[in-house]
Amino acid sequence: MTKCIACIGAGYVGGPTMAMIAMKCPQYKVHVVDVNEARIAAWKTDDLPIYEPGLLEVVKAARDRNLFFSTDIDSAIREADIIFVSVNTPTKTFGDGAGRAADLQYWEKVARQIVRVATSPKIVVEKSTLPVKTAQTMEAILNAAGDRTSFEVISNPEFLAEGTAVQDLLHPDRVLIGSRETPAGLKARQEIVDIYANWVPAEKIVTSNVWSAELSKLVANAFLAQRISSINSISALCEKTEASVREVARAVGMDSRVGPRFLNASVGFGGSCFKKDILNLVYICESYGLHEVARYWEGVLAMNEYQESRFVKAMIRYMFNTIVDKRIALFGFAFKADTSDTRQSPAIFVARKLLDERAQVVVTDPRALDNARLDLGDAAAGVQFTDDPYQAARGAHAVAIMTEWELYRSLDWERIYASMEKPAFVFDGRNILDHQKLFGMGFSVFPIGSPPLKHF
Ligand SMILES: NC(=O)c1ccc[n+]([C@@H]2O[C@H](COP(=O)([O-])OP(=O)(O)OC[C@H]3O[C@@H](n4cnc5c(N)ncnc54)[C@H](O)[C@@H]3O)[C@@H](O)[C@H]2O)c1
């Protein structure tokens, strides 16, 4: 094998990206390492630690050939020519910048470990999403090693979306690689370009300076979240005016300057990235004294919180202002379809609010029940969990769609209706069901962004 790659952090990004590189580049040896022993053990089985359609096939194509998982981080660093760092960069929960800034402690620990262990030159690639200018800090730590070895820092942010990670990695809209524009920086940049060039067309591999690459990832997530908040704000207006947000989104999205994607109104966006990356953007803007810019992006988050709380308030109001002891089934807990990830899922907020109102909450999800239990923490003790939606709905006053799992469209809704308390409510937090059909069966239906269909 011509080169050795290490990836520190075997999570939703490190695992799939490295599996794809290993599958497409048999000439590279790829070592994925993590401090989390259970996670590494799961990557070695067919029961992977994350659910992602098509991922097992990619992993199996390369595992034990040129793709290896281990907890021996030092050996992986020592052996590697190129080190991708894909550790988590959550929002800081303490001290200065709490609730806004990125918590870079995991990132810095890795940088220090690399310095301590490395005995030969390395290219260190920022794969995690980081505040703009992090490469400078990284360089400062790495160069503190003196002349013992040399490091080049590259920014290669990841744009995959959970649920479609394999397709996104196979056919990326673009791969972004930022470096210092020095001879050494450009040489290192080319080495990373060479990896992706094994399967990504040249015109989709974009290079830039390192700061643009770091910032582009934050901005891409901010723009995506902004579209969701924009259409969600309009959904509230539609409910007041008898316009339909689906019809408005279709008409607006057909404008080629706007485009149709990311215009589905919903209970709100979730996932580990949008909120944290916008908070991070806001914090960075404020630290540069750009308060108006910070307020602008904060609005995207405020709208998302409004949408989540509006959804729960509507549930309570329509269910005759009390849900005490009423069984309510949440269909889906993952933050989106085709993933087991529940981080920042609107379902967490909704479940907690319903519990505060003393409802009996039942959660069903085809893939995310283990994570749902973890995310609900102490509250999980008061929640029932089942992977069978029919069982979840039995005896319930209401079903609330929290995740756009395809299977919910094709359920036997007549059977569900027959098994529920009456009046039977459906709150469609993802606007995926045929509302007229459900209404015809006897349900009272509450979509997002169009008038309710009520039998009372
Ligand atoms: N999840 C996504 O869809 C997505 C998409 C693009 C970018 N990102 C970014 O990628 C980064 C990673 O995200 P993720 O979702 O994969 O996170 P994750 O929490 O799933 O994985 C991070 C892994 O890093 C490991 N880790 C932490 N500190 C370590 C250390 N010192 N040594 C070794 N391993 C260590 C953790 O144990 C964990 O398994 C974040 O910055 C995120 O913003 C995520």
The ligand as an ORCA input file, in Angstrom:
! r2SCAN-3c Opt
* xyz 0 1
  N     -23.023     13.889     11.952
  C     -23.036     14.538     10.808
  O     -23.954     14.410      9.992
  C     -21.905     15.465     10.453
  C     -21.788     15.925      9.127
  C     -20.738     16.748      8.810
  C     -19.826     17.131      9.788
  N     -19.968     16.699     11.066
  C     -18.946     17.089     12.041
  O     -18.029     16.016     12.200
  C     -17.561     15.960     13.547
  C     -17.849     14.584     14.124
  O     -19.257     14.399     14.128
  P     -19.906     12.972     14.401
  O     -21.373     13.113     14.195
  O     -19.160     11.923     13.652
  O     -19.576     12.827     15.976
  P     -19.634     11.515     16.862
  O     -19.857     11.963     18.234
  O     -20.545     10.496     16.233
  O     -18.136     10.903     16.723
  C     -17.020     11.499     17.288
  C     -16.135     10.380     17.835
  O     -14.893     10.961     18.270
  C     -14.446     10.201     19.361
  N     -13.441     10.946     20.114
  C     -13.595     12.068     20.872
  N     -12.432     12.438     21.405
  C     -11.508     11.547     21.000
  C     -10.123     11.401     21.221
  N      -9.444     12.271     21.975
  N      -9.483     10.363     20.642
  C     -10.159      9.483     19.876
  N     -11.479      9.568     19.621
  C     -12.140     10.592     20.176
  C     -15.705      9.925     20.163
  O     -15.535      8.821     21.027
  C     -16.720      9.657     19.046
  O     -16.855      8.278     18.760
  C     -18.251     17.104     14.287
  O     -17.401     18.211     14.267
  C     -19.478     17.380     13.421
  O     -19.885     18.709     13.528
  C     -20.979     15.852     11.411
*
